[in-house]
Amino acid sequence: MKNLHKNVSKLSLAFLLLVGCSDFESVNKDPNAADIDQVKVEYSINKSITDAQQNPEVAERAFVLSWMGAARMQDPNNSGGLTVGSYSDDWHSNYYNNISSWMSSITQAIHIADLKMEGSLNSHDQKVIPNLKQVARIWRVYLMSEFTDCFGAMPIEAFNGKNPEFNSAKEVYYFLLKELKEAAEELDLEVQVNDTEKESDRAYKFDFAKWKKYANSMRMRLAMRLSEVDPAKAQAEFEDAVKGEYIAELADNFAIQERDGWDPLAGVMTREWNSFPVSATINNLIVNLGGISSEEALSNRPNAILLKGNIKPNDYMGIRYDKHMTLLTNDPAKGFWYDGLHHTIDPRAYELYQIPGDFTDENYCTYPTYNSNYKVVKRKLLKDQEDKEGLVELDATYTWNASACGEWGDKGSLNKMWYWPWALPNLKLYYRNHTNKRIFFAAWESYFLIAEAAVRQWNVPMDGKSAYETGIRKNFDHFGITQYVGKYLASESYNNVGTSVKWEHTTAATAKEMTMIDGYTNKEAKYTYEYPDGTKSLYGKPLNDQLSKIITQKYLANVPYLPLEGWSDYRRLALPFMETPAVEKPIQEMPTLTSSNYDKQTIKFFPQRMKFPSILENSNPEGYKKAVELLGGPDDVFTPMWWAKH
């Protein structure tokens, strides 16, 4: 019988040259010495999919501190990182090594399938193994897109048993789109696997019809990624993909069940020392969006009457503390402490986040369990650096606040509340305790992609409004709040950045008069609220056109499991609106941002990629040199992706 040693060792060499370490040796337990009949394609598929869930070490460094920070899907003030242009070689090396290992496993699955198909197979394997190869190709596409969207270039041939030479993002994307098309077409949907084989597929139990839908949806996602830089290719690939079946129902979502423990299936957001407060970006998108009042959304809570008493009027801005809160950011709600609950808010907000101090909520997250910080919801504002008594004590109980990211300088040092995570709405317990499913692709994304394609006047099976509204309906169904969706879809109320929900409502928001309290005099006053000027944002246009609506809804629907996709959309379109980091003091890693230009956004104010880790340059200097050349700019976090708009 044929032995795997010679063939697999070629593959191993390619990955050693790529990652500069010996991690590949642990991909499978010595498959080189195994007989071909003893090695299972599905085992390598299972290993790759399982490991790609990210063990707690890599999840914190990549998913949480890098992707969620860059995408503003958590308040990044406690981690800094990419959000303010900072770079950790340790974090990115950890992720780089791990994803290379995941891709080793899935490429090994393809290689094993090819070897098996060269030999004699029983009738069952003759049908199943070709399909397993196509599944492996589809999953490899996802991993390669993840790698490329983080770093900007990668070696395609490294995963085909050849010495690695880096390819440009364009070359990679063309390869990925071709792979998805071919793999989807070659899947035989009549083939059935046995019960044992099903256990090696945590996503779909090798239901090949679902894998085909995933392939078509992924092709739609990747085709749309090229919309700004290669529109003809994007349109052709998208129109061809959408003709097939795609992920259209929640039951077909690509999602992996989490479990308790310290292994790859542990939840990506389960480390107790991470707090996951709502970011100012998300807060500005959800406040006043959708026309559903907090009173209505909270009416079924056991303490609904108490919560109702803390809901503020719709024209209330909050308490102004301009000596203690940054003003050097284009966050439209800057300078205010909100001492209650907002009159109107996207109803998903209360499904995602807990209200500070609402300990009656059965899903209130009290992490970290090794201290009682979650109970500390009162913090002081100081008069000056010598002050021990405090100017005023703020109570975060039943309030809703978020802080702009960046450098708060002396104001931040006098404000003991702005950075205190337990005083902000945090992700609820079911996102933190290993009981959820990590979503990689959901039905709502298919519909938002179709809606965007329709706006671009591509040939798609639904009009833009129908696709957009279906995407919202699917997401509301996912959260179990379908009772609000009709009113929500008809709402013309603007969120904090001037975007509304109703498809036909594209009137640009104008300034409005609000009521505020001066925190230093306790006197009521009027305040003119100014929406962000879209022409000064990276998007460059008013923020209530239909594309703004689509991407806003897509972003919110994907919170919290798809930060990389949210980051990619922002890099591609500069949507949804993200505030410029505060610059009360210069940000060392973001020197182009100053106190005089924060209101006019540039790509230098927002991270564009992850730097290649030092292990690549040290182990493969020629490969590293080629990779950087392909970026079209220096190896730093502000060099934009090939497919990015700006």
N, C-alpha and C positions, 0 to 999 in steps of 0.2 A: 504493500500500500504506500501511497505517496506521503512523504514527510514534509512538514511545514517549515522546517528550519531554514532552508535556503531562501525561500520566498519572503517569509516574515522578517528575516534579518535585514533585508533591503529596506523594508518599511521602517524598521527600528532605527537604522542609520539616518534616514531622512529626518526623523524627529529629534534624534540626538543633536543633529546639526542645527535644528530650528531652536530648540529650547535650551541647549547648552547644559543639560543635566541628564541624569539617568532615570528620570521618572518613568520613562516608557517601559522599563523592565517590570514595573508593577502593574501594567495595564491588565494583563492576564497572568495567571500563574503558569509560567513557563510553557506557553502554547507551542514554542518552537520544537519542543521534544515530544509533542503530542501527535498521535496518529490522526490523519484527516477525518476519520469517522468519529473520533472522540471530541472534536472541536465543534461547537455549535455556533452558528451565525447569530442566533438570537441572544446568546450570552453576551457577546460583544455589544450588541444593540442595547441590551438592558444595562450593561455597565456604563455606556456612554450617557444614556438618558438619565440614569440614576445619579451619576457623578456630577452631571451638569446642573443638578438642583443646587449645587454649591454647599459644601460643608460650612459650618459656622465660621471658620477662619476666613475662607475666601468670600463668603456671603457678606460679611461685615466690610471687607476691604473693597469689594467690587460693587455688589448690589446696593449696599446701604451708603457707604461713605463716598463712593464715586458716582454711580448712576443716579441714585435718589437725590444726592446733592446737586449734581449738574442739572437734573430735570426739575429741581425744586419740589420734589414729591415728599420731602420732609424739610423741616426748618434746619438749614445747614449751619446755623450759628454755633452749634456745639461741636462741629467737626471741621469747619473751614473747607479744606480740600479743594477739589476742582472748582467749586462755586466761585472762589475768589482767586483762581489761577494757581493755587498751590498744588504741588505734585509730591507723591510719596513713592519712591522707587520700591520700597518694601511692599506696599499695597499692590502696585501694578505688576511687580515680579511674581507675586503670589498668584494673581489672577492669570497672568501669561502662562506660567507653568501649568496651572490646572486646566485651562481651556485647551492647551496643546495636548494634554493627556486625554481629555474627552474626545478630541478629534482623532487621536491615535486609535482609540478604541473603535470608533465608528468606521474609520477607514479600514481597520483590521476586519471588521464585519464584512465590508464589501469585498475585500481580498479573499477572505475565507469562502464567501459565497462563490466567487469566480473559480477557486480551486476545486470546490465540491462539484460545480457544474461541469468541470472538465472530466470528472470521473463518472463512475456508474452510481446511480441513485435509485432508491426504491420509488414506487409510484407516488407516494405522499411527498417525499422530498423533491421529486421532479417538479411538482407544482408549487410547493411552498417556498423553496429556497430562492428561486428567481424573484418572488414577491418580497422576500426579506431583504434582498439586495436593494430593491427599489425603496423600501422603507429606510434603509440605511443611507441611501443617497439623499433622500428628502431631509432626514435629520441632520446629515452632514451639512446640507445647505444652511440650515438654521445656524449651526455652530460657526460656520465660516462667515455668515453675515454678521453674527455677534462680534466675532474677532475683528472683522474689517471695519465695522461701525464704531469700534472702540479705538483702534490704532490707525486706520486709514490705508493700510496696505497689508498684504499677506502673501505667502508662497503657495500658489495653487498646487503645483506639482509635488510639494512636500508630502502631500497626502495621497500620492499615487506611486510611492516607492522610488522616487527620484530625489537626487540631491536638491535641496530647496533653493529656489531663486525667487525673490519677492516679485509679486505682480501688483500693478496699480489697482486702485479700487474699481476703475472702469473694467479692467480685464476680469477681475473677480466677479463683479456683478453680472457681466455678460455670461460668464461660466455658470453662475448660480441659476440664472434664469433658464439657461439651456438645460441644466440638470433637472430642474423642477418640471419642465415641460416633458422631457423624455421619461423621467421616472413615473410621472402621473399616467402617461400614455401606456407604459409598459406594465402597469399593475393589472393583474387579472382579478377582477372583482368576484369571480365565481369560486376562487380558492378559499378553503376553510382550514384553519389551523386547529390542532388538538388542544385540549385543556391545559396540558403541561406547557406548551409553547405560549399560550396566552399569558401566562404568568411572567413572561419576560418582556412584556410591553406594558409599562405603567400608564401609558396615555390612552391607548385604544384597544388593548388586548388583541392586537393584530387584526382589527376590523379594517380591511383594506379599503373599503369604501370611504371610511373616515380619514384614512391616510391620504387618499386622493383629494378629498376636500381640503385637507390641511395643505397639501402641495399647491393647490390652486389659489388658496387664500394667501399663502406665503408668496406666491408669484405675484399676486396683486400688490402685496405690501412692498416687495422689492422693486417692482416696476414703478410704483408711485414714488419711490425714493429718488428715481431719476427724472422726475417731472420737471425740475427747474433747469437741469443741466443737459439733458438728453431727451427732450420731449417726444421726438418721433419714436425712439426706441421704447420709451415708457408707455406711450399710447398703444403701440403695436402689441407689446407683451401683455399689457393690462386687458385689452380687448379680447385677446385670445384666451387668457386665463379665465375671465369672467363668463365666458361662454360655457364653461364646464361647471360642475357642482363645486360649491365652496362652503365654508363653515357658515351656515345660515341660521342654525338653531343652537341654543345653549347646550343642548345634549351633546353637540359635536365639538364643544370647546376643547382645545388642547390644554389640558391642565393635569398637574401631578399632585397626588395627595401627600401632604406633609405628615411627619410623625415625630414623636418625642425622641430625643437622644442627641448624641454628638456624632452625627454622620451626615452624608450628603442630603438625606431626606428630612433633616431638621428644617424647620421653617426658616426662610431667609431673613425674617425680621424678629427672631425670637431671642436675641441676646438681650438680657435684662438691663444692661447698662446703656443701651440705646433707647431713646425715649420717643422718637417719631412724632414730634409736635407738628401741627399744621404749619405750613410755610406761608409767608405773606403772599406769594404767588397764588397758591391755591385759595387762600382766604379772599383775595381780591376777585377771583373768578366766581366764587360761590355766594358771596354776600349780595343779597337782593336779586339773585338770579332765579327766574322761574315762577315768581308770583305765589309761592306756597309760604304761608306765614309760619313762624316758629310755633305759634299757638296751635295751629292745626297739626304740624308735624310732631309735636310733643304731646298731643292730647291723650295718647294712650299710656303715657308714663304714670307710674304709681304716684309720683309727686308732681303731677301736671299743674296743679293749682299753684304750688310753690314756684315752679319754673315760670309760669305765666306772669307772676308778679315781678319777675326780673327781665321781662321782654320790654325793650325800649320802643319808642315811637319810630315810625319810618323815616322821619326827617331829623333824627338825632345822630350827631356825629361822634359824641364821646367827650371825654375830658382832655383838654389841651394841656400838655406838659412839654412845651417846646424847649425848655432848658434841660430836659432830661431824656428827650427822645430825638433821634436823628431827623434832620430835615434835608440832609444832603443825599437824597435819593429821589428817584421819580416814582416811588411808591405813592399812589394817590391818597392813601389813608395815613400818611406819615404824621407823626407828632401827637397822636391820640391814644389814650387808654380808653377802651370800651368797657364800661362798668356794668354790663348786663349782656343780654342776648339780643341778637339782631332781630328786628321785626320780621324780616323776610330773608330766607336763605335756601339754597338748593337743598331739597330734602335728603339727598344722599349724604350731606354733611353729618347729620346725626346718626347715620348708619356707619360711617367711617370713623368718626371721632367722638370721644367722650367729652362731656361738659365738665370743666374743672370743678371739683368739689361735689359732684353728683354721685356720691358713694352708694346710692340706692340702685344705680345701674348695674345689673348683674354681669355686664361685660366691661365694667370699669377695670382698667389695667392698673394694678398697684405695683408694677415693677419699678425698681428692683426690690425683690422680696427680702433682701438682706439688710434693708434699712426702711425707714418710714417716711422718706422724703415726699411721697405722694400726698401725704397729709398736710404738707407745708404749702399753703396757698396764699399766705399773707407775707408781703415783702415791702421794704421801705424804699422811698426816694430820699436821698440825702441832700442836705443844703450845700455842703462842700466836702472836700476830702477829709476834713478834721471832724466832721459831724458824727456824733455817736447816737444821738437821739432820733434823728430823722425828721424830714419835713412833713411827710405824710406816709401812712401805711396803706398800701393798696391791698384789697381783698379780691382774689380771683374767683371766689366761689360763684358759680352760675354766671360766669362772664365768658366772652369769646374774643380773644386777641391773637395777633400774629405779629412777628417782628421782621422787618426788612433785614436781609442778610448783609454782611459786610462789616466795616469797621466803625463802631459807634464812639470811639475815642473817649474824651472826658465825660461826655454825657452818659455813656454806657457805664462808666465807673461810679457815677452817682445814682444809677438806676439799678436796683437789685432785683427788679422784676423782669426786665425785657428778655433776659437770657434763661430765666428759670423755667425749665420745661414743664414742671408740674402745674404751672399757672396757665398753661396753654392747652388747647384741645389736643389730645394725643390719640393715636390709633387705638382702636378698641382691642380688647383682650383676644378676640377670636382671630385677629391677625398676628398675634404674638405667641400663642400657646400651642403651635404645631397641629391644630385641628383643621386648618383650611386647606384649600388646594392652590398651588401656585399656578397662575394662568400664564400661558405663553401666547395663546391666540384665542380670542373670543369672538362670538358671532357679531357683536356690535361693531367690531373693527372692520369686518367685511363690508358692512353697510355704510360706515363712514368713508371708507375708501371708494365705494361706488358713488356716494354723494359727491366727493371731491372730483372724481372722474367726470361726473355729469356736469359739474360747474365748469370743467375744462372742455366741455362739449365733446367728450369722447363717446363712442358708441357703447352704451351699457344698457342692461335690461330694465333699469328703473330710472325714473326721473329723480333729480336731486332732492326734492322735498320728501318724496316717499322714502328714499334710502336714508336720509338724515333722520327723519322721524322714526323709522323702524329701528335704527341704531339706538336711539334714545329709549324706545320702548323695550328693547332687549335688555338694556342695562338696568332700567327700572325693574324689570322682571327679575333680573339677577339679584337685586337688592330687596325684592319683595315689597315694593312700594308702588305698584301699578295704579293704585287708587288716585295718585297725584298726576299721572302722566298727561291726561287730557288738558287740565288747567295749565300745566307746565308748558306744553307745546304751544299754547295760545298766548303765552306771556310776552308782553313787550317791555317789561321792566329791565332796566340796565343793571348789570353787575358793577362792581367798583371800577372796572376798566372800560365800561361803555359797550358791552356786548349783551344782547338780549337773546332769547330762545327762539321766538317765532320766526319761521323761515322767511316770510315775506317782509318782515320788519327790518329794514336796512337803514333807517334814518340814523344819522350820526348823533351821538349823545352831546348835549350841551351843558354848560355849568348849571348847577342848581344851588339853591339856598338851603342851608341846614342850620340846626340849632346846636350849640356847643356850650360846654362849661369851661371857664378859665380855671385851670387847676390851682392857680396861685392866689386868685381872688375869690373863687367859688361863685363868680357871677356868670349869669347866662348871657350869651352873645350870639350873634349871627355869624355864620361861616359860609363862604362861597366855595363849594366843592368843585374842583376842576378835574374832569376826566383826563386820562393820559392823552397826549397829542400823538395820534397814530403816525403822523408824518415825521415825528421825531423818534419814533421807535424803529427798530430794525425792519419791521414789516413795511413801514413807509406809507401806509394808507390808513384811513379810518378803520376802527376796530369793530365795526358792526356789519361788515359785508358777509356774504354767505360762507366764504372760506374761513373767516374768523369764527363763525358759529360752528362750523363743522369741526375744526381743530380744537376749539374750546371743549366741545362735547366729547370728542374722542379722547382728549387728555384726561378730562374728569372721569370718564368711564373706565379708563385704564389705571386709575389710582387704586391700590398702591403697587400692583404686581408688574406693571410694564413701564418702569422708569426709563429704560433704554429707548423704548419707542417714543416716549414723550420727549426725551432729549433729542432724538433724531428728527422728530417733526420740528422742534424749535430750530435746530441747526439748518434744516431744509427750508423752512418758511418764516422763521422768526415769529411763530405762533405756538401757543397763545402768548399773550403779553406777559413778560417777566420784568420785574423792577430791576433797575440798575443797583448793584451793591452800594450800600452806604459808604461814604468816604469822609467821615469826620476827621480821620487821620489817613495819610497815604497808605495804600495797600501795597506792600512790597512786591508781590507777584503780579500786580495789575497796575503798573506805573502810568499807563496812558489815561487811567481814570482819575480825575481830579475834582476838586470842589467847584470848579468853574465849568465843567463839561458833562456832568453826570446826566443832564437832561437830554442830551443828544447821543443816542446809543450807537455803538459800533461793535463789531464782532470781538474787539479786544476787551470788551466788558463781560464776555460770556465764554465759558470753556467750549472748545470745539472738538477735542479728542483727548485720549490718554497717551502720554509719552511712551515710547518703547522703553522697556526696562533695561537696566544696565547689563543684565545677563546676555541679552542679544548682542550688544556691541562687544562685550568681552569675549564671547564664545564664537561669534561669527561676524567679525568686523566688516568683511566684504558684503555680506548679506545686509548688515545694518546700513552701510553706506548706500547700497542700492535702494533699500526701503525708504530712506530719508529723501533720496532724489525723487522717488515716485510721489512723495507727498506734495511736491511743488512749493515747499516752504520748510522752515526749520523744524526740528523735532521738539516742538513745544506744544503746550495745551491750547494755543490760540491759532494754530495753523488749521484752516478749515478743511473739511472733507471735500473730496472731488464733487460729490453730489449736492453739496450745500449751496444755497442761493447766494450767500454773501461771501 
